[in-house]
Amino acid sequence: MNQSNTNKAPIPANVRVMIALVATPTLMVIGMLFYTLFFTGWQYVSISMIIFSLLGFFAYYVVIVGKLPSLRRKTSGTERG
């Protein structure tokens, strides 16, 4: 088995449900970020809003897709090693 097949296994459904439950409060932060952007302006957006919103987006991406994103570049051609 090579390195590219190790990230193909999906996350079990019960783990995805737990991630969704734990990440549910970030939905309120995401909503607060959009409210702040549209009604008070981007000057009032705090760094904590941005960080927690990114964590929420990442968590729900994992919940919906079912696997972690692969961050490595795919190599074309022959494998080394």
Beta strands, then each sheet from edge to edge (+ up, - down):
end
